[in-house]
Amino acid sequence: MTFQDCRIKVIPKARRAGVTQNADGSLTVKLNTAPEKGKANRELIDLLAEWFDVAKSDLEIVRGLTSRNKLVRIHRP
């Protein structure tokens, strides 16, 4: 199994949810939900699973659970 780490900047309470890739390879993810009780992190995992075409269980927030800047690990079989 291989893995890849990805730097993510999260923007909560955005008008439209979506993922954009920056020039440096990091991602900016706009979320509809507010950062309350893990709701934003769950929406983040949902959007990234769709973006990378992997199962939600293959994504792990390694760093930044309560921060807007996160490090997400993608496990690939």
Residue, then its C-alpha position, 0 to 999 in steps of 0.5 A: m500500500t502506498f500513501q500520499d500527503c496533501r496540504i489543504k487550506v480549508i475555507p468554511k462557510a463558503r457559498r459554494a463547496g468545491v476543490t481547487q488545485n493551487a500552483d504549488g500542488s496544494l489544494t484549497v477546499k471551500l466548505n458549506t458547513a461551519p467548523e462545529k463538532g467535526k462537521a466541516n472535517r466530515e464534509l472535507i473528507d466527503l469532497l476529497a474522496e470524490w476529488f481523488d476517487v478513493a473511499k472515505s476510509d482511505l483518507e486521514i487527517v494527519r495534522g490540523l484537525t482544528s485548523r484551516n491548514k491541514l495535512v491529509r494522507i491518502h492511502r492507495p492500495 
